[in-house]
Amino acid sequence: MGAVNPERVNAGEWREWYESAGQMLAAGWEVVGRCEACDLHVGVRLARVPPERSLWKQTLRCPRWRCEARMTILGRPYQLRHLGPRGWINMTATDLPPIRRR
Ligand SMILES: [Zn+2]
């Protein structure tokens, strides 16, 4: 990431740098699933996701009994942890094209 201000990085750029679960795990990301129907939040253990798998533009099945909905995946990079709730990136909805700075 170099000298870029992490608060000005868009979701597409985060994805470009941290596409796979293994890359996210190594970089200290936090990931949660949020159910759009029942609002259940569950933590995603990156260490248990195959390292080559990408979680971008994916959904998860809600684990709550009788809830059939899909969960949005939210990720918070280590560099945005200090922002608290504002640091979460909607990984499911990300379709922003990356901006090349070089
Ligand atoms: Zn649910």
Residues whose N, C-alpha, C, O or C-beta is under 5 A from the ligand:
A	BS01	ZN	C35 A37 C38 L40 C62 R64 C67 A69
